[in-house]
Amino acid sequence: MKRALRELVEREPTFFRDLFLEALRADGRVAETLLDLLTKHPEAKLKLAQAVAGSIAVPLNVATKDDIKAAVEELKRWTEEKFATKEDLKQYATKQDLETAVEQLKKWAEEKFATKQDLEELKKWAEEKFVTKEYFDAVIKRIEDRMATKEQIESITISVEDSGRD
Protein backbone atom coordinates (compact mmCIF):
# COMPACT_ATOMS: atom_id res chain seq x y z
CA MET A 1 0.00 0.00 0.00
CA LYS A 2 2.83 2.34 0.86
CA ARG A 3 4.54 1.51 -2.40
CA ALA A 4 1.34 2.10 -4.36
CA LEU A 5 0.79 5.42 -2.59
CA ARG A 6 4.38 6.45 -3.28
CA GLU A 7 4.02 5.60 -6.97
CA LEU A 8 0.73 7.47 -7.10
CA VAL A 9 2.31 10.56 -5.54
CA GLU A 10 5.25 10.43 -7.96
CA ARG A 11 2.98 10.00 -11.01
CA GLU A 12 0.17 12.31 -9.89
CA PRO A 13 1.53 14.97 -7.51
CA THR A 14 -1.57 17.12 -7.97
CA PHE A 15 -3.77 14.30 -6.65
CA PHE A 16 -1.74 14.14 -3.43
CA ARG A 17 -1.78 17.92 -3.09
CA ASP A 18 -5.55 18.08 -3.48
CA LEU A 19 -6.01 15.19 -0.99
CA PHE A 20 -3.72 16.96 1.48
CA LEU A 21 -5.61 20.28 1.17
CA GLU A 22 -8.97 18.57 1.69
CA ALA A 23 -7.69 16.89 4.83
CA LEU A 24 -6.52 20.23 6.20
CA ARG A 25 -9.88 21.89 5.52
CA ALA A 26 -12.04 19.08 6.83
CA ASP A 27 -10.75 18.19 10.24
CA GLY A 28 -8.56 20.18 12.63
CA ARG A 29 -7.04 16.93 13.98
CA VAL A 30 -5.57 16.00 10.60
CA ALA A 31 -4.00 19.46 10.22
CA GLU A 32 -2.42 19.20 13.69
CA THR A 33 -1.06 15.73 12.97
CA LEU A 34 0.42 16.85 9.63
CA LEU A 35 1.91 19.95 11.21
CA ASP A 36 3.41 17.89 13.99
CA LEU A 37 4.86 15.47 11.45
CA LEU A 38 6.31 18.27 9.29
CA THR A 39 7.93 20.13 12.18
CA LYS A 40 9.36 17.19 14.13
CA HIS A 41 10.55 14.72 11.50
CA PRO A 42 14.09 15.70 10.20
CA GLU A 43 13.46 14.77 6.56
CA ALA A 44 10.09 16.49 6.59
CA LYS A 45 11.63 19.61 8.17
CA LEU A 46 14.29 19.71 5.48
CA LYS A 47 11.76 19.32 2.67
CA LEU A 48 9.47 21.92 4.26
CA ALA A 49 12.38 24.37 4.62
CA GLN A 50 13.36 23.82 0.99
CA ALA A 51 9.80 24.34 -0.15
CA VAL A 52 9.41 27.50 1.90
CA ALA A 53 12.79 28.81 0.73
CA GLY A 54 11.87 28.09 -2.87
CA SER A 55 8.55 29.87 -2.58
CA ILE A 56 9.86 32.98 -0.86
CA ALA A 57 11.46 35.38 -3.30
CA VAL A 58 14.64 36.81 -1.88
CA PRO A 59 15.57 39.97 -3.75
CA LEU A 60 19.01 39.64 -5.26
CA ASN A 61 19.67 43.37 -5.30
CA VAL A 62 19.86 43.62 -1.50
CA ALA A 63 23.34 44.60 -0.36
CA THR A 64 24.93 43.36 2.83
CA LYS A 65 27.12 45.48 5.08
CA ASP A 66 30.16 43.77 3.58
CA ASP A 67 28.94 44.59 0.08
CA ILE A 68 28.53 48.24 1.06
CA LYS A 69 31.99 48.34 2.68
CA ALA A 70 33.55 46.80 -0.44
CA ALA A 71 31.74 49.31 -2.66
CA VAL A 72 32.93 52.21 -0.50
CA GLU A 73 36.53 50.94 -0.65
CA GLU A 74 36.29 50.58 -4.42
CA LEU A 75 34.89 54.11 -4.68
CA LYS A 76 37.75 55.44 -2.54
CA ARG A 77 40.35 53.73 -4.75
CA TRP A 78 38.69 55.06 -7.88
CA THR A 79 38.54 58.63 -6.57
CA GLU A 80 42.17 58.50 -5.44
CA GLU A 81 43.16 57.48 -8.98
CA LYS A 82 40.96 60.01 -10.77
CA PHE A 83 41.15 63.13 -8.61
CA ALA A 84 44.07 65.25 -7.47
CA THR A 85 44.85 65.55 -3.77
CA LYS A 86 46.08 68.68 -1.99
CA GLU A 87 49.60 67.28 -2.16
CA ASP A 88 49.24 66.79 -5.91
CA LEU A 89 48.08 70.37 -6.36
CA LYS A 90 51.01 71.77 -4.38
CA GLN A 91 53.32 71.01 -7.28
CA TYR A 92 51.35 73.37 -9.54
CA ALA A 93 51.61 77.16 -9.52
CA THR A 94 48.77 79.19 -8.08
CA LYS A 95 47.37 82.33 -9.68
CA GLN A 96 49.39 84.41 -7.20
CA ASP A 97 52.57 82.52 -8.14
CA LEU A 98 51.97 83.28 -11.82
CA GLU A 99 51.25 86.97 -11.18
CA THR A 100 54.45 87.29 -9.13
CA ALA A 101 56.47 85.57 -11.86
CA VAL A 102 55.02 87.89 -14.53
CA GLU A 103 55.91 90.97 -12.46
CA GLN A 104 59.47 89.72 -11.95
CA LEU A 105 59.79 89.01 -15.67
CA LYS A 106 58.58 92.53 -16.51
CA LYS A 107 61.14 94.09 -14.13
CA TRP A 108 63.93 91.96 -15.55
CA ALA A 109 62.96 92.83 -19.14
CA GLU A 110 62.85 96.56 -18.29
CA GLU A 111 66.36 96.32 -16.84
CA LYS A 112 67.83 94.25 -19.68
CA PHE A 113 66.16 95.63 -22.80
CA ALA A 114 65.87 99.11 -24.27
CA THR A 115 62.46 100.71 -24.48
CA LYS A 116 61.10 102.35 -27.64
CA GLN A 117 61.94 105.74 -26.16
CA ASP A 118 65.53 104.57 -25.49
CA LEU A 119 65.84 103.48 -29.13
CA GLU A 120 64.56 106.83 -30.43
CA GLU A 121 67.10 108.66 -28.29
CA LEU A 122 69.89 106.35 -29.50
CA LYS A 123 68.91 106.95 -33.14
CA LYS A 124 68.91 110.71 -32.65
CA TRP A 125 72.31 110.60 -30.95
CA ALA A 126 73.76 108.40 -33.74
CA GLU A 127 72.48 110.78 -36.39
CA GLU A 128 74.18 113.67 -34.63
CA LYS A 129 77.47 111.88 -34.01
CA PHE A 130 77.95 109.76 -37.10
CA VAL A 131 77.98 110.41 -40.81
CA THR A 132 74.77 109.46 -42.57
CA LYS A 133 74.77 107.60 -45.87
CA GLU A 134 73.70 110.70 -47.75
CA TYR A 135 76.57 112.72 -46.28
CA PHE A 136 79.02 109.89 -47.02
CA ASP A 137 77.80 109.70 -50.65
CA ALA A 138 78.21 113.46 -51.05
CA VAL A 139 81.80 113.35 -49.71
CA ILE A 140 82.73 110.54 -52.10
CA LYS A 141 81.22 112.50 -55.02
CA ARG A 142 83.33 115.54 -54.12
CA ILE A 143 86.46 113.41 -53.88
CA GLU A 144 85.67 111.82 -57.24
CA ASP A 145 85.13 115.22 -58.76
CA ARG A 146 88.57 116.39 -57.57
CA MET A 147 90.44 113.25 -58.58
CA ALA A 148 91.70 112.68 -62.07
CA THR A 149 90.45 109.63 -63.85
CA LYS A 150 92.76 107.03 -65.40
CA GLU A 151 92.06 108.40 -68.87
CA GLN A 152 92.94 111.93 -67.73
CA ILE A 153 96.24 110.69 -66.22
CA GLU A 154 97.06 108.75 -69.42
CA SER A 155 96.36 111.75 -71.57
CA ILE A 156 98.53 113.94 -69.33
CA THR A 157 101.42 111.47 -69.43
CA ILE A 158 101.14 111.04 -73.19
CA SER A 159 101.18 114.75 -73.71
CA VAL A 160 104.23 115.06 -71.41
CA GLU A 161 106.00 112.34 -73.39
CA ASP A 162 105.10 113.99 -76.66
CA SER A 163 106.35 117.35 -75.49
CA GLY A 164 109.53 115.65 -74.25
CA ARG A 165 110.18 114.17 -77.70
CA ASP A 166 109.55 117.42 -79.35
C-alpha positions as CSV (number, residue, x, y, z in Angstrom):
1,M,0.0,0.0,0.0
2,K,2.8,2.3,0.9
3,R,4.5,1.5,-2.4
4,A,1.3,2.1,-4.4
5,L,0.8,5.4,-2.6
6,R,4.4,6.5,-3.3
7,E,4.0,5.6,-7.0
8,L,0.7,7.5,-7.1
9,V,2.3,10.6,-5.5
10,E,5.2,10.4,-8.0
11,R,3.0,10.0,-11.0
12,E,0.2,12.3,-9.9
13,P,1.5,15.0,-7.5
14,T,-1.6,17.1,-8.0
15,F,-3.8,14.3,-6.6
16,F,-1.7,14.1,-3.4
17,R,-1.8,17.9,-3.1
18,D,-5.6,18.1,-3.5
19,L,-6.0,15.2,-1.0
20,F,-3.7,17.0,1.5
21,L,-5.6,20.3,1.2
22,E,-9.0,18.6,1.7
23,A,-7.7,16.9,4.8
24,L,-6.5,20.2,6.2
25,R,-9.9,21.9,5.5
26,A,-12.0,19.1,6.8
27,D,-10.8,18.2,10.2
28,G,-8.6,20.2,12.6
29,R,-7.0,16.9,14.0
30,V,-5.6,16.0,10.6
31,A,-4.0,19.5,10.2
32,E,-2.4,19.2,13.7
33,T,-1.1,15.7,13.0
34,L,0.4,16.8,9.6
35,L,1.9,20.0,11.2
36,D,3.4,17.9,14.0
37,L,4.9,15.5,11.4
38,L,6.3,18.3,9.3
39,T,7.9,20.1,12.2
40,K,9.4,17.2,14.1
41,H,10.5,14.7,11.5
42,P,14.1,15.7,10.2
43,E,13.5,14.8,6.6
44,A,10.1,16.5,6.6
45,K,11.6,19.6,8.2
46,L,14.3,19.7,5.5
47,K,11.8,19.3,2.7
48,L,9.5,21.9,4.3
49,A,12.4,24.4,4.6
50,Q,13.4,23.8,1.0
51,A,9.8,24.3,-0.2
52,V,9.4,27.5,1.9
53,A,12.8,28.8,0.7
54,G,11.9,28.1,-2.9
55,S,8.6,29.9,-2.6
56,I,9.9,33.0,-0.9
57,A,11.5,35.4,-3.3
58,V,14.6,36.8,-1.9
59,P,15.6,40.0,-3.8
60,L,19.0,39.6,-5.3
61,N,19.7,43.4,-5.3
62,V,19.9,43.6,-1.5
63,A,23.3,44.6,-0.4
64,T,24.9,43.4,2.8
65,K,27.1,45.5,5.1
66,D,30.2,43.8,3.6
67,D,28.9,44.6,0.1
68,I,28.5,48.2,1.1
69,K,32.0,48.3,2.7
70,A,33.5,46.8,-0.4
71,A,31.7,49.3,-2.7
72,V,32.9,52.2,-0.5
73,E,36.5,50.9,-0.6
74,E,36.3,50.6,-4.4
75,L,34.9,54.1,-4.7
76,K,37.7,55.4,-2.5
77,R,40.3,53.7,-4.8
78,W,38.7,55.1,-7.9
79,T,38.5,58.6,-6.6
80,E,42.2,58.5,-5.4
81,E,43.2,57.5,-9.0
82,K,41.0,60.0,-10.8
83,F,41.1,63.1,-8.6
84,A,44.1,65.3,-7.5
85,T,44.9,65.6,-3.8
86,K,46.1,68.7,-2.0
87,E,49.6,67.3,-2.2
88,D,49.2,66.8,-5.9
89,L,48.1,70.4,-6.4
90,K,51.0,71.8,-4.4
91,Q,53.3,71.0,-7.3
92,Y,51.4,73.4,-9.5
93,A,51.6,77.2,-9.5
94,T,48.8,79.2,-8.1
95,K,47.4,82.3,-9.7
96,Q,49.4,84.4,-7.2
97,D,52.6,82.5,-8.1
98,L,52.0,83.3,-11.8
99,E,51.2,87.0,-11.2
100,T,54.5,87.3,-9.1
101,A,56.5,85.6,-11.9
102,V,55.0,87.9,-14.5
103,E,55.9,91.0,-12.5
104,Q,59.5,89.7,-11.9
105,L,59.8,89.0,-15.7
106,K,58.6,92.5,-16.5
107,K,61.1,94.1,-14.1
108,W,63.9,92.0,-15.5
109,A,63.0,92.8,-19.1
110,E,62.9,96.6,-18.3
111,E,66.4,96.3,-16.8
112,K,67.8,94.3,-19.7
113,F,66.2,95.6,-22.8
114,A,65.9,99.1,-24.3
115,T,62.5,100.7,-24.5
116,K,61.1,102.3,-27.6
117,Q,61.9,105.7,-26.2
118,D,65.5,104.6,-25.5
119,L,65.8,103.5,-29.1
120,E,64.6,106.8,-30.4
121,E,67.1,108.7,-28.3
122,L,69.9,106.4,-29.5
123,K,68.9,106.9,-33.1
124,K,68.9,110.7,-32.7
125,W,72.3,110.6,-30.9
126,A,73.8,108.4,-33.7
127,E,72.5,110.8,-36.4
128,E,74.2,113.7,-34.6
129,K,77.5,111.9,-34.0
130,F,78.0,109.8,-37.1
131,V,78.0,110.4,-40.8
132,T,74.8,109.5,-42.6
133,K,74.8,107.6,-45.9
134,E,73.7,110.7,-47.8
135,Y,76.6,112.7,-46.3
136,F,79.0,109.9,-47.0
137,D,77.8,109.7,-50.6
138,A,78.2,113.5,-51.0
139,V,81.8,113.3,-49.7
140,I,82.7,110.5,-52.1
141,K,81.2,112.5,-55.0
142,R,83.3,115.5,-54.1
143,I,86.5,113.4,-53.9
144,E,85.7,111.8,-57.2
145,D,85.1,115.2,-58.8
146,R,88.6,116.4,-57.6
147,M,90.4,113.2,-58.6
148,A,91.7,112.7,-62.1
149,T,90.5,109.6,-63.8
150,K,92.8,107.0,-65.4
151,E,92.1,108.4,-68.9
152,Q,92.9,111.9,-67.7
153,I,96.2,110.7,-66.2
154,E,97.1,108.8,-69.4
155,S,96.4,111.8,-71.6
156,I,98.5,113.9,-69.3
157,T,101.4,111.5,-69.4
158,I,101.1,111.0,-73.2
159,S,101.2,114.8,-73.7
160,V,104.2,115.1,-71.4
161,E,106.0,112.3,-73.4
162,D,105.1,114.0,-76.7
163,S,106.3,117.3,-75.5
164,G,109.5,115.7,-74.3
165,R,110.2,114.2,-77.7
166,D,109.6,117.4,-79.3
